[in-house]
Amino acid sequence: MAAEAAESLPRRVGFVGAGRMAEAVAQGLIRAGKVEAQHVLASAPTDRNLCHFRALGCQTTHSNLEVLQGCSLVFFATKPHVLPAVLAEVAPVVTAEHILVSVAAGVSLSTLEELLPPTARVLRVSPNLPCVVQEGALVMARGRHAGSSEVELLRTLLEACGQCEEVPEAHVDVHTGLSGSGVAFVCAFSEALAEGAIKMGMPSGLAHRITAQTLLVRPCCLAPEECVDRMGDSQDASAGGAAPGPAADGRVHAGWHHHLWAARAGAGWAACSRHERRGGCHLPGQGDQPEIGHMGAGLGHSPECRPSLPLSLAPSEDSVGQ
């Protein structure tokens, strides 16, 4: 099926909205040879972002209708509050030949389908910034009229930008906190690691290079199941007052391990909740947001293993996913 999808790749790909995420996806497709730059058409109200597409060799326009009329696969990458008006504008020219992909955060599939013709083939995609360098983590969810062929086609294209998984729509919002906003927290953690080395006398450039290499953890280095097992061992050791692992003995206090877990879990929940309030689907089984210090309870870990994090150290909800 993947081979069939590769053979049926669209000749022209359109982008309605030309912001950072649209540019990241377009750049990944072009660099991987999935589509030729001159066969990409992007629209936006002004030239502020379109100039980046032109620098890639893409075609540009100020007309959203022109994109729909010239491309069978169209990514909608506008701001969430702008998307309903854009869909209402282009709905009259949507045909059975179109595959429509929304990158807008928080706009549910049901909302998209309500604003488009009854049988429109619609999918949602949640990318993240590393798509720019083809190292992204993307998830997608299909609408009622999108079948396996549309999913495989989109997966074949988006694998040019990184890892791409099909998920239930509820997990699209979770992905925002995990991998969308998560990139910013990894960068903050990276800065903290480098700063510690600098304070101990290491030159700044060397500290940052080693930190960057240290954070290049690949799936082949540690299988997910092993990761969970090792984290469990670490938690057991920490609960008994020991540092998490012999190599860290005397260097990393178990309490900081707990605080880091609680802070990141709280930040992820805040990002996901903020995304959901933008208009995304409600995640099944969720009630009110638990306190930051007890995020472990919401993630399947005992609250005792997750000490409360001082609220002054926890990222504010409004600062997440900006």
Protein Blocks (a to p, Z undefined) as FASTA:
>chain_A
ZZmmmmmpcfbdcdedjafklmmmmmmmmmnopacfklpccddfblklmmmmmmnopacd
fbfklmmmmpcbdcdfbdfklmmmmmmmmmmmpcfkbccddfbghiafklmmmmpcfklc
cddddddfklmnopaccdddddfklcfklmmmmmmmmmmnoccddddfklmmmmmmmmmm
mmmmmmmmmmmmmmmmmmnopafklmmmmmmmmmmccfklocfklmmmmmmmmmmmmmno
paedjklgokacfklmmmmmmmmmmmmmmmmmmmmmnopacdehiacdddfklmmmmnop
afklmccddfklpccfklgoZZ
